[in-house]
Amino acid sequence: MKDQALEACLAACQACATACLQCAVACLNEPEPQKMKRCIALDLDCADACRLCAAYLARGSVHLGDACELCAHLCKVCGDECAKHPMDHCQACAQACRSCAEACQALAGRGHL
C-alpha cells in the first residue's frame, strides 16, 4: 500500500474501531449504562464498519469506495452521539470517529484502488 491516503485511512479505521470498542465497554461500566444504550449500539456498529473498511483497504477490494462511504457515515453518527457525553472515553471516541470519517470521506467513491 503506497498511497498515503490509503495508509492514513487504514490507520484511522483501526484506531477508531479500537476507540469505539473501548467506549462501548466503558459505557457498560457507567453507573447507569441504560442511559448509554444508543452510544453503545453506535460504538459497536461503527467498530464493525471500521474493521470492514480496514479489511477492504488491506486487500484492495473493488467495493472499497462503498465501504468508505458507509464507514464515514457511521463514524459521523457515532462521533456526534459520543460528543454529547462528557466522559473521557466518549470524548476520545468522538475524536477518533471524526478523524476516521474525514479519512474515509477522502476515499469514498474512488472505487477499486
Stockholm file with secondary structure:
# STOCKHOLM 1.0

chainA/1-113         MKDQALEACLAACQACATACLQCAVACLNEPEPQKMKRCIALDLDCADACRLCAAYLARGSVHLGDACELCAHLCKVCGDECAKHPMDHCQACAQACRSCAEACQALAGRGHL
#=GR chainA/1-113 SS CCCHHHHHHHHHHHHHHHHHHHHHHHHHTSSSGGGGHHHHHHHHHHHHHHHHHHHHHHHTCTTHHHHHHHHHHHHHHHHHHHHTSCSHHHHHHHHHHHHHHHHHHHHTTCCCC
#=GC SS_cons         CCCHHHHHHHHHHHHHHHHHHHHHHHHHTSSSGGGGHHHHHHHHHHHHHHHHHHHHHHHTCTTHHHHHHHHHHHHHHHHHHHHTSCSHHHHHHHHHHHHHHHHHHHHTTCCCC
//
